Amino acid sequence: MKELIDAAVFRDIILCASAALEQNRQLINELNVFPVPDGDTGTNMSLTMGAAAAEMKKRDFPTLTAAADSAASAMLRGARGNSGVITSLLFRGFSKALAGKTDAEAADLAKALQMG
């Protein structure tokens, strides 16, 4: 069991999250009924996370900070719709909390989630 998350683990997390969102895209779309039932939340979140996954596949990252910053930047550039922008902002806060980190332990992740 991993006790620390480093850049490689973070990369795997982003890739798995992207795959899970794509696999469940339609289910998430069907949940989207308020305030406007436009049915694209899952699609937009999947496309946004997919932008980060594409960036993670391009190279290895020397630090957790570099990986988190790259993912957040890719999500902002690839954000689709309101749900995509919100997802990108969540990860922007996450990356800010991990600034200067080579790896992260549970307390660091808790802080990152709060900032997100």
Helices and strands as residue ranges (DSSP letters): E 5-6, H 7-23, H 25-31, H 41-58, H 64-78, H 81-97, E 103-104, H 106-115
